[in-house]
Structure formats: C-alpha cells, structure tokens
C-alpha cells in the first residue's frame, strides 16, 4: 500500500512516498499502523495525546476527501489504493 506525505510530514519522514506491507482487504488501521511502525517520527505530528489522528490532519484515499465514509479505521482497503496525509496548509 502506498502512502503519500505532504509538507512538514514529508520533511519529518524524509520522503514523500512510503510503501507499507499490507494487502488488499486490510483495513485503514492496518495501513496506518504500518506507516507509524515504518516512520515513528511522524507520531508527534499526526497523533494527539489520545492516540487519535489530529483533527487538523486530512487523510485521503485515492485522492478523495473525506477519505472514507463512516467506517474510519475499520475501512477495508483495496489492492492499489493510495493513501495520503495532509497537514494544515497556509498561504499568503
């Protein structure tokens, strides 16, 4: 499963793309946990004190926002899905 990271998250991880070892039929939690295991340095930027994804972080699945319907972490992923994490972005 491929993750795309943007802005400071890509800087923190040292890469804009991360491949994690999960198969189609895995859940979003499986893919997210694999990302956090591969790049634990992202935890502080992505997770709040309760271990939930910070409210301001956007997660996309195949470039769709919101990323999943009502299943959240239990969302079943398909082979070839791409996930992305976006921190808040400001411009001027």
Rosetta blueprint (number, residue, H / E / L):
1 X L
2 X E
3 X E
4 X E
5 X E
6 X L
7 X L
8 X H
9 X H
10 X H
11 X H
12 X H
13 X H
14 X L
15 X L
16 X L
17 X E
18 X E
19 X E
20 X L
21 X L
22 X L
23 X L
24 X L
25 X L
26 X L
27 X E
28 X H
29 X H
30 X H
31 X H
32 X H
33 X H
34 X H
35 X H
36 X H
37 X H
38 X H
39 X L
40 X H
41 X H
42 X H
43 X H
44 X H
45 X H
46 X H
47 X E
48 X L
49 X L
50 X L
51 X L
52 X L
53 X E
54 X L
55 X L
56 X L
57 X L
58 X E
59 X E
60 X E
61 X E
62 X L
63 X L
64 X E
65 X L
66 X L
67 X L
68 X L
69 X L
70 X L
71 X L
72 X H
73 X H
74 X H
75 X L
76 X E
77 X L
78 X L
79 X L
80 X L
81 X L
82 X E
83 X E
84 X E
85 X E
86 X E
87 X L
88 X L
89 X L
90 X L
91 X L
92 X L
